[in-house]
Amino acid sequence: MAERKSFLLRIDRDTLDAVQRWANDDLRSLNGQIEFLLRRALQSNGRAPKAASHNNEPDESP
């Protein structure tokens, strides 16, 4: 399993609320939703790390 690191994210309230609603709709935690969105953005832009492209990846559907 890949090492997990924590970090502080500063984000405006409206954006955070929108991501939280999206996470709730997809039955994910806020953290899980942010990770999902980041992985999807990396993959769609051809920037996903080779090892991370299939490890511990959340399903697209709940």
Residue pairs with C-beta under 8 A, 6 or more apart in sequence:
1 55
1 56
2 51
2 52
2 55
2 56
9 34
16 30
19 30
19 33
19 34
19 37
20 30
20 33
22 33
23 29
23 30
23 32
23 33
26 33
26 36
26 62
27 62
28 36
28 58
28 62
32 58
35 58
36 58
36 60
39 48
39 52
39 57
39 58
42 48
42 49
42 52
43 53
